[in-house]
Every structure is written in C-alpha cells, then in structure tokens.
Amino acid sequence: MVGTFGFLLPHKGTLELIDAIHALRTEIPDIHLLAFSARHPDPASAVYEVEVREKIERLKLEANVTLTTEFLPEDVVQGALMAADVIVLPYHPTEESASAALRSCCPWESRWS
C-alpha cells in the first residue's frame, strides 16, 4: 500500500506516481495507491484531475489506484494513511516556501517537520 496526500495540482507529481505504480505492478501485482488528493480551487486542479483519471484508465489501474478528490477531515486522512506501507510525496520544485502535507499526513513523526 502506497499512500499520498496533498492538493491535486500538477506540481504534486501525481501523474509520475501513477507511472511508478504501473511500473511496479509487474513485480507487485497487488500494489495499491491510496491518493488523498483534494481538488484545489485553482482551475488547474480540475484540468489535472481529468489527466490523472485518464491516465489511470489508460494504464488499466482502476483496481490499483484509489483517488479521493474530496476534501476530507485531517483525522480521516491520517487514519487511512496509517494503513500505508510507504507514503510518497513526489512534489516538483515550486515557489512555495513549504508544503504542510508532510506534517498533516504524518503527525506521528514530528522529527520530519
């Protein structure tokens, strides 16, 4: 189980993570990506969601990827991500000073903040 968390925006690396799941599926057929990627108010988020969903379908990963785009309470996301074997935040460099995603999805590991 691979988990990820953060707004669904192009710089978050979701498409690349889906490519990685596809590549790993040959070695780990039951690999699963649990993506808590809420839609952001930025219109680019809706466009990116279409790209992400099309890639999941094109690579036939519907059984291997759960994409949740609703904004869920932090405790719900944290509880679900506890089931993940690894949490991946494949973000591209941006002008943002920092992302709160790591602190939000991994509160039990305060030394990472």
DSSP file (Angstrom, degrees, kcal/mol; ACC not computed):
  #  RESIDUE AA STRUCTURE BP1 BP2  ACC     N-H-->O    O-->H-N    N-H-->O    O-->H-N    TCO  KAPPA ALPHA  PHI   PSI    X-CA   Y-CA   Z-CA
    1    1 A M              0   0    0      0, 0.0    84,-2.5     0, 0.0    85,-1.4   0.000 360.0 360.0 360.0 123.8    0.0    0.0    0.0
    2    2 A V  E     -ab  33  86A   0     30,-3.3    32,-3.4    82,-0.2     2,-0.3  -0.939 360.0-162.9-110.8 132.4    1.4    3.3   -1.1
    3    3 A G  E     +ab  34  87A   0     83,-2.8    85,-3.0    -2,-0.4     2,-0.3  -0.873  10.8 177.0-116.6 150.5   -0.2    6.5    0.2
    4    4 A T  E     -a   35   0A   0     30,-2.0    32,-2.5    -2,-0.3     2,-0.3  -0.979   4.5-171.0-146.5 158.8   -0.1   10.1   -0.9
    5    5 A F  E     +a   36   0A   0     83,-0.3    32,-0.2    -2,-0.3     2,-0.2  -0.997  31.2  84.3-152.2 141.4   -1.7   13.3    0.3
    6    6 A G  S    S-     0   0    0     30,-1.9    32,-0.1    -2,-0.3    -2,-0.0  -0.630  75.7 -50.9 143.6 161.6   -2.0   16.9   -0.9
    7    7 A F        -     0   0    0     30,-0.2     2,-1.5    -2,-0.2    32,-0.2  -0.246  59.5-108.2 -58.5 148.0   -4.0   19.1   -3.2
    8    8 A L        +     0   0    0     30,-2.9    32,-0.5    61,-0.1    41,-0.2  -0.635  67.5 137.0 -83.2  88.5   -4.4   17.7   -6.8
    9    9 A L    >   -     0   0    0     -2,-1.5     3,-2.2    39,-0.1     5,-0.4  -0.947  65.4-109.4-133.1 152.4   -2.2   20.2   -8.6
   10   10 A P  G >  S+     0   0    0      0, 0.0     3,-1.2     0, 0.0     5,-0.2   0.817 114.1  57.6 -54.7 -35.9    0.3   19.5  -11.4
   11   11 A H  G 3  S+     0   0    0      1,-0.2    81,-3.5     2,-0.1    -3,-0.1   0.526  87.7  79.3 -76.1  -1.4    3.4   20.2   -9.3
   12   12 A K  G <  S-     0   0    0     -3,-2.2    -1,-0.2    79,-0.2    -4,-0.0   0.609  97.9-128.5 -81.9 -11.3    2.4   17.5   -6.8
   13   13 A G    <>  +     0   0    0     -3,-1.2     4,-2.1    -4,-0.3     5,-0.2   0.724  58.8 142.9  78.3  21.7    3.7   14.7   -9.1
   14   14 A T  H  > S+     0   0    0     -5,-0.4     4,-2.3     1,-0.2     5,-0.2   0.897  71.3  52.4 -64.4 -40.7    0.6   12.5   -9.1
   15   15 A L  H  > S+     0   0    0      1,-0.2     4,-1.9     2,-0.2    -1,-0.2   0.911 110.7  48.1 -61.7 -40.9    1.0   11.5  -12.8
   16   16 A E  H  > S+     0   0    0      2,-0.2     4,-2.0     1,-0.2    -1,-0.2   0.876 109.8  52.6 -66.5 -37.1    4.6   10.4  -12.1
   17   17 A L  H  X S+     0   0    0     -4,-2.1     4,-2.3     2,-0.2    -2,-0.2   0.892 107.6  51.4 -66.5 -38.7    3.4    8.4   -9.1
   18   18 A I  H  X S+     0   0    0     -4,-2.3     4,-2.4     2,-0.2    -1,-0.2   0.892 107.9  52.7 -64.2 -39.1    0.8    6.7  -11.2
   19   19 A D  H  X S+     0   0    0     -4,-1.9     4,-2.4     2,-0.2    -2,-0.2   0.904 108.7  50.5 -60.3 -40.6    3.5    5.8  -13.7
   20   20 A A  H  X S+     0   0    0     -4,-2.0     4,-2.6     2,-0.2    -2,-0.2   0.906 108.9  50.3 -65.0 -41.9    5.6    4.3  -10.8
   21   21 A I  H  X S+     0   0    0     -4,-2.3     4,-1.6     2,-0.2    -1,-0.2   0.920 110.4  51.0 -61.6 -42.6    2.6    2.2   -9.6
   22   22 A H  H  < S+     0   0    0     -4,-2.4     4,-0.5     1,-0.2    -2,-0.2   0.925 112.3  45.8 -60.2 -45.4    2.2    1.0  -13.2
   23   23 A A  H >< S+     0   0    0     -4,-2.4     3,-0.8     1,-0.2     4,-0.4   0.891 113.7  48.7 -66.1 -39.3    5.9    0.0  -13.4
   24   24 A L  H >X S+     0   0    0     -4,-2.6     4,-3.1     1,-0.2     3,-1.0   0.729  92.5  78.5 -73.8 -21.3    5.8   -1.7  -10.0
   25   25 A R  T 3< S+     0   0    0     -4,-1.6    -1,-0.2     1,-0.3    -2,-0.2   0.781  85.3  61.4 -61.0 -26.3    2.7   -3.6  -10.8
   26   26 A T  T <4 S+     0   0    0     -3,-0.8    -1,-0.3    -4,-0.5    -2,-0.2   0.869 116.9  30.5 -67.4 -34.0    4.8   -6.1  -12.8
   27   27 A E  T <4 S+     0   0    0     -3,-1.0    -2,-0.2    -4,-0.4    -1,-0.2   0.779 134.0  31.5 -89.9 -32.0    6.7   -7.0   -9.7
   28   28 A I    ><  -     0   0    0     -4,-3.1     3,-2.1     1,-0.1    -1,-0.2  -0.763  68.1-177.9-129.5  83.0    4.0   -6.4   -7.2
   29   29 A P  T 3  S+     0   0    0      0, 0.0    -1,-0.1     0, 0.0    -4,-0.1   0.786  82.6  49.6 -57.5 -30.0    0.6   -7.2   -8.8
   30   30 A D  T 3  S+     0   0    0      2,-0.1    -5,-0.1   -29,-0.0    -2,-0.0   0.202  78.1 138.2 -96.9  18.1   -1.4   -6.3   -5.8
   31   31 A I    <   -     0   0    0     -3,-2.1     2,-0.4   -10,-0.1    -6,-0.0  -0.310  34.3-165.0 -58.8 145.0    0.2   -2.9   -5.3
   32   32 A H        -     0   0    0      2,-0.0   -30,-3.3    33,-0.0     2,-0.6  -0.996  15.8-150.5-141.1 134.1   -2.3   -0.2   -4.4
   33   33 A L  E     -ac   2  65A   0     31,-3.3    33,-3.2    -2,-0.4     2,-0.7  -0.912   6.4-164.9-102.7 122.5   -2.1    3.6   -4.4
   34   34 A L  E     -ac   3  66A   0    -32,-3.4   -30,-2.0    -2,-0.6     2,-0.7  -0.906  15.3-173.1-106.1 101.7   -4.3    5.4   -1.9
   35   35 A A  E     -ac   4  67A   0     31,-3.0    33,-3.0    -2,-0.7     2,-1.1  -0.866  18.5-172.0-108.2 110.4   -4.3    9.0   -3.0
   36   36 A F  E     +ac   5  68A   0    -32,-2.5   -30,-1.9    -2,-0.7     2,-0.5  -0.805  28.0 154.9 -95.7  91.3   -6.0   11.6   -0.9
   37   37 A S        -     0   0    0     31,-1.9   -30,-0.2    -2,-1.1   -29,-0.1  -0.774  27.7-157.6-126.8  82.4   -5.7   14.4   -3.4
   38   38 A A        -     0   0    0     -2,-0.5   -30,-2.9     1,-0.1    32,-0.2  -0.290  26.4-104.4 -65.2 143.1   -8.4   17.0   -2.8
   39   39 A R        -     0   0    0     30,-2.4    -1,-0.1   -32,-0.2   -30,-0.1  -0.455  35.0-141.5 -63.8 136.6   -9.4   19.3   -5.6
   40   40 A H        -     0   0    0    -32,-0.5     6,-0.2     2,-0.2     5,-0.2  -0.692  20.0-116.5 -96.7 152.7   -8.0   22.8   -5.2
   41   41 A P  S    S+     0   0    0      0, 0.0    -1,-0.1     0, 0.0     5,-0.1   0.749  88.4 103.4 -61.8 -21.9  -10.0   26.0   -6.1
   42   42 A D  S >> S-     0   0    0      1,-0.2     3,-2.2     2,-0.1     4,-0.6  -0.434  80.2-131.1 -60.2 128.8   -7.4   26.8   -8.8
   43   43 A P  H 3> S+     0   0    0      0, 0.0     4,-1.6     0, 0.0     3,-0.4   0.764 103.8  71.0 -55.5 -25.8   -8.9   25.8  -12.2
   44   44 A A  H 3> S+     0   0    0      1,-0.2     4,-2.5     2,-0.2     5,-0.2   0.788  89.3  63.3 -61.4 -25.9   -5.7   23.9  -13.0
   45   45 A S  H <> S+     0   0    0     -3,-2.2     4,-2.3     2,-0.2    -1,-0.2   0.915 101.9  47.0 -66.2 -43.9   -6.7   21.3  -10.4
   46   46 A A  H  X S+     0   0    0     -4,-0.6     4,-1.6    -3,-0.4    -1,-0.2   0.897 113.4  49.0 -65.2 -39.9   -9.9   20.3  -12.3
   47   47 A V  H  X S+     0   0    0     -4,-1.6     4,-1.7     1,-0.2    -2,-0.2   0.921 111.9  49.1 -63.5 -44.3   -7.9   20.1  -15.5
   48   48 A Y  H  X S+     0   0    0     -4,-2.5     4,-2.8     1,-0.2    -2,-0.2   0.869 105.0  58.5 -64.7 -37.6   -5.2   18.0  -13.8
   49   49 A E  H  X S+     0   0    0     -4,-2.3     4,-2.8     1,-0.2     5,-0.2   0.913 104.4  51.1 -59.2 -42.0   -7.9   15.7  -12.3
   50   50 A V  H  X S+     0   0    0     -4,-1.6     4,-2.4     1,-0.2    -1,-0.2   0.927 111.3  48.2 -60.7 -44.6   -9.1   14.8  -15.8
   51   51 A E  H  X S+     0   0    0     -4,-1.7     4,-2.3     2,-0.2    -2,-0.2   0.922 112.7  48.4 -60.1 -45.1   -5.5   14.0  -16.8
   52   52 A V  H  X S+     0   0    0     -4,-2.8     4,-2.4     1,-0.2    -2,-0.2   0.936 113.0  46.2 -63.6 -47.6   -5.0   11.8  -13.8
   53   53 A R  H  X S+     0   0    0     -4,-2.8     4,-2.1     1,-0.2    -1,-0.2   0.881 111.9  51.8 -65.3 -37.4   -8.2    9.9  -14.2
   54   54 A E  H  X S+     0   0    0     -4,-2.4     4,-3.1    -5,-0.2    -1,-0.2   0.900 109.9  49.6 -64.2 -40.0   -7.5    9.4  -17.9
   55   55 A K  H  X S+     0   0    0     -4,-2.3     4,-2.5     2,-0.2    -2,-0.2   0.918 108.8  52.0 -66.0 -42.5   -4.0    8.0  -17.1
   56   56 A I  H  <>S+     0   0    0     -4,-2.4     5,-3.0     1,-0.2     6,-0.3   0.929 115.4  42.3 -57.3 -45.5   -5.5    5.6  -14.5
   57   57 A E  H ><5S+     0   0    0     -4,-2.1     3,-1.2     3,-0.2    -2,-0.2   0.924 112.8  51.9 -67.6 -45.5   -7.9    4.4  -17.1
   58   58 A R  H 3<5S+     0   0    0     -4,-3.1    -2,-0.2     1,-0.3    -1,-0.2   0.871 114.2  43.5 -60.9 -37.7   -5.4    4.2  -20.0
   59   59 A L  T 3<5S-     0   0    0     -4,-2.5    -1,-0.3    -5,-0.2    -2,-0.2   0.411 111.2-122.8 -88.4   2.6   -3.0    2.2  -17.9
   60   60 A K  T < 5 +     0   0    0     -3,-1.2     3,-0.3    -4,-0.2    -3,-0.2   0.926  66.3 139.5  56.9  48.4   -5.8    0.0  -16.6
   61   61 A L    >>< +     0   0    0     -5,-3.0     3,-1.6    -6,-0.2     4,-1.4   0.162  21.4 116.7-106.5  16.3   -5.0    0.8  -13.0
   62   62 A E  T 34 S+     0   0    0     -6,-0.3     3,-0.2     1,-0.3    -1,-0.2   0.853  81.9  46.0 -55.5 -35.3   -8.6    1.2  -11.7
   63   63 A A  T 34 S+     0   0    0     -3,-0.3    -1,-0.3     1,-0.2    -2,-0.1   0.602 116.7  46.2 -81.4 -10.8   -8.0   -1.8   -9.3
   64   64 A N  T <4 S+     0   0    0     -3,-1.6   -31,-3.3     1,-0.1     2,-0.4   0.498 106.8  57.9-109.7  -6.9   -4.7   -0.4   -8.2
   65   65 A V  E  <  -c   33   0A   0     -4,-1.4     2,-0.6   -33,-0.2   -31,-0.2  -0.986  52.0-170.3-132.8 127.5   -5.5    3.2   -7.5
   66   66 A T  E     -c   34   0A   0    -33,-3.2   -31,-3.0    -2,-0.4     2,-0.6  -0.964  14.1-170.4-112.1 112.6   -8.0    4.8   -5.2
   67   67 A L  E     -c   35   0A   0     -2,-0.6     2,-0.6   -33,-0.2   -31,-0.2  -0.915   3.7-173.2-108.1 114.5   -8.1    8.6   -6.0
   68   68 A T  E     +c   36   0A   0    -33,-3.0   -31,-1.9    -2,-0.6     4,-0.1  -0.933   9.7 173.2-109.4 115.1  -10.2   10.6   -3.5
   69   69 A T        +     0   0    0     -2,-0.6   -30,-2.4   -33,-0.2     2,-0.2   0.394  45.4 104.6-105.2   2.2  -10.6   14.2   -4.6
   70   70 A E  S    S-     0   0    0    -32,-0.2     2,-0.8     1,-0.1   -32,-0.1  -0.556  81.5-110.8 -78.2 148.7  -13.0   15.3   -1.8
   71   71 A F        -     0   0    0     -2,-0.2    -2,-0.1   -33,-0.1    -1,-0.1  -0.734  45.7-170.7 -80.5 112.6  -11.5   17.5    0.9
   72   72 A L        -     0   0    0     -2,-0.8   -34,-0.1    -4,-0.1     5,-0.0  -0.711  30.5 -88.3-105.9 154.8  -11.7   15.2    4.0
   73   73 A P    >>  -     0   0    0      0, 0.0     4,-1.9     0, 0.0     3,-0.7  -0.310  38.5-119.6 -58.6 144.2  -11.0   15.9    7.6
   74   74 A E  H 3> S+     0   0    0      1,-0.3     4,-2.9     2,-0.2     5,-0.2   0.857 112.0  55.6 -56.5 -39.4   -7.4   15.5    8.6
   75   75 A D  H 3> S+     0   0    0      1,-0.2     4,-2.1     2,-0.2    -1,-0.3   0.839 106.6  51.3 -66.4 -31.4   -8.1   12.8   11.1
   76   76 A V  H <> S+     0   0    0     -3,-0.7     4,-2.2     2,-0.2    -1,-0.2   0.931 113.0  44.7 -68.2 -45.9   -9.8   10.7    8.5
   77   77 A V  H  X S+     0   0    0     -4,-1.9     4,-2.7     2,-0.2    -2,-0.2   0.933 113.4  50.4 -63.6 -46.6   -6.9   11.0    6.1
   78   78 A Q  H  X S+     0   0    0     -4,-2.9     4,-1.0     1,-0.2    -1,-0.2   0.914 110.5  49.9 -59.2 -43.7   -4.4   10.3    8.8
   79   79 A G  H  < S+     0   0    0     -4,-2.1     3,-0.4    -5,-0.2     4,-0.3   0.913 113.0  45.8 -62.2 -43.3   -6.2    7.2    9.9
   80   80 A A  H >< S+     0   0    0     -4,-2.2     3,-1.6     1,-0.2     4,-0.2   0.893 109.1  55.2 -67.7 -39.4   -6.4    5.8    6.4
   81   81 A L  H >< S+     0   0    0     -4,-2.7     3,-1.5     1,-0.3    -1,-0.2   0.685  89.4  76.2 -70.4 -16.0   -2.8    6.6    5.7
   82   82 A M  T 3< S+     0   0    0     -4,-1.0    -1,-0.3    -3,-0.4    -2,-0.2   0.765  89.1  60.3 -62.3 -22.6   -1.8    4.6    8.7
   83   83 A A  T <  S+     0   0    0     -3,-1.6    -1,-0.3    -4,-0.3    -2,-0.2   0.624  85.0 103.7 -78.6 -13.1   -2.5    1.5    6.5
   84   84 A A    <   -     0   0    0     -3,-1.5   -82,-0.2    -4,-0.2     3,-0.1  -0.429  61.1-154.0 -74.0 143.0    0.1    2.6    4.0
   85   85 A D  S    S+     0   0    0    -84,-2.5     2,-0.3     1,-0.3   -83,-0.2   0.766  86.5  11.8 -79.4 -29.1    3.5    0.8    3.9
   86   86 A V  E     -b    2   0A   0    -85,-1.4   -83,-2.8     2,-0.0     2,-0.5  -0.994  67.0-145.5-148.9 143.7    5.0    3.9    2.4
   87   87 A I  E     -b    3   0A   0     -2,-0.3     2,-0.5   -85,-0.2   -83,-0.2  -0.961  18.9-166.1-113.2 128.3    3.9    7.5    2.0
   88   88 A V        -     0   0    0    -85,-3.0   -83,-0.3    -2,-0.5    -2,-0.0  -0.953  17.0-179.8-119.6 129.1    5.2    9.2   -1.1
   89   89 A L        -     0   0    0     -2,-0.5     2,-1.8   -85,-0.1   -76,-0.1  -0.768   9.1-178.3-123.5  83.1    5.0   13.0   -1.7
   90   90 A P        +     0   0    0      0, 0.0   -74,-0.1     0, 0.0   -73,-0.1  -0.237  18.2 168.0 -83.6  51.6    6.6   13.3   -5.2
   91   91 A Y        -     0   0    0     -2,-1.8   -79,-0.2     1,-0.1   -80,-0.1  -0.326  30.4-134.8 -71.6 144.1    6.4   17.1   -5.5
   92   92 A H        -     0   0    0    -81,-3.5    -1,-0.1     1,-0.1   -81,-0.0  -0.563  42.6 -83.0 -84.2 157.8    8.2   19.1   -8.1
   93   93 A P        +     0   0    0      0, 0.0     2,-0.3     0, 0.0    -1,-0.1  -0.360  58.9 171.1 -60.8 142.3   10.0   22.3   -7.1
   94   94 A T        -     0   0    0      2,-0.3    -3,-0.0    -3,-0.1     0, 0.0  -0.838  49.5-102.7-140.6 178.7    7.8   25.3   -6.7
   95   95 A E  S    S+     0   0    0     -2,-0.3     2,-0.0     3,-0.0     3,-0.0   0.509  85.0 113.6 -83.0  -5.9    7.9   28.9   -5.5
   96   96 A E        -     0   0    0      1,-0.1    -2,-0.3     0, 0.0     3,-0.1  -0.352  68.2-138.6 -63.7 146.6    6.1   27.8   -2.3
   97   97 A S  S    S-     0   0    0      1,-0.3     2,-0.3    -2,-0.0    -1,-0.1   0.850  75.6 -23.4 -76.2 -33.4    8.1   28.0    0.8
   98   98 A A        -     0   0    0     -3,-0.0     2,-0.4     3,-0.0    -1,-0.3  -0.975  56.9-122.0-168.7 159.8    6.8   24.7    2.2
   99   99 A S        -     0   0    0     -2,-0.3     3,-0.4    -3,-0.1     4,-0.4  -0.919   8.2-152.1-110.4 140.4    4.0   22.2    2.0
  100  100 A A  S  > S+     0   0    0     -2,-0.4     4,-2.5     1,-0.2     5,-0.2   0.446  75.9  96.5 -86.1   0.1    2.0   21.2    5.1
  101  101 A A  H  > S+     0   0    0      1,-0.2     4,-2.9     2,-0.2     5,-0.3   0.895  80.9  49.7 -60.5 -43.0    1.2   17.8    3.5
  102  102 A L  H  > S+     0   0    0     -3,-0.4     4,-1.6     1,-0.2    -1,-0.2   0.945 114.5  43.9 -62.9 -47.3    4.1   16.0    5.3
  103  103 A R  H  4 S+     0   0    0     -4,-0.4    -1,-0.2     1,-0.2    -2,-0.2   0.869 116.5  49.2 -64.2 -36.1    3.2   17.4    8.7
  104  104 A S  H  < S+     0   0    0     -4,-2.5    -2,-0.2     1,-0.2    -1,-0.2   0.891 116.8  37.7 -72.5 -40.8   -0.5   16.8    8.0
  105  105 A C  H  < S+     0   0    0     -4,-2.9    -1,-0.2     1,-0.2    -2,-0.2   0.661 125.0  38.2 -88.4 -14.2   -0.3   13.2    6.8
  106  106 A C    ><  +     0   0    0     -4,-1.6     3,-1.8    -5,-0.3    -1,-0.2  -0.370  62.0 147.2-130.7  55.1    2.5   12.1    9.3
  107  107 A P  T 3  S+     0   0    0      0, 0.0     3,-0.3     0, 0.0    -1,-0.1   0.753  70.1  66.4 -66.4 -21.0    1.8   13.8   12.6
  108  108 A W  T 3  S+     0   0    0      1,-0.2     2,-0.6    -3,-0.1     3,-0.1   0.640  95.4  60.4 -73.2 -12.1    3.2   10.8   14.5
  109  109 A E    X   +     0   0    0     -3,-1.8     3,-1.6     1,-0.2    -1,-0.2  -0.650  61.1 163.4-115.4  73.3    6.6   11.6   13.1
  110  110 A S  G >   +     0   0    0     -2,-0.6     3,-1.4     1,-0.3    -1,-0.2   0.710  64.3  73.9 -67.9 -20.6    7.3   15.1   14.4
  111  111 A R  G 3  S+     0   0    0      1,-0.3    -1,-0.3     2,-0.1    -2,-0.0   0.680  88.8  63.5 -68.5 -13.6   11.0   15.0   13.7
  112  112 A W  G <         0   0    0     -3,-1.6    -1,-0.3     1,-0.2    -2,-0.2   0.642 360.0 360.0 -81.3 -14.9   10.2   15.4   10.0
  113  113 A S    <         0   0    0     -3,-1.4    -1,-0.2    -4,-0.2    -2,-0.1   0.486 360.0 360.0 -83.4 360.0    8.7   18.8   10.4
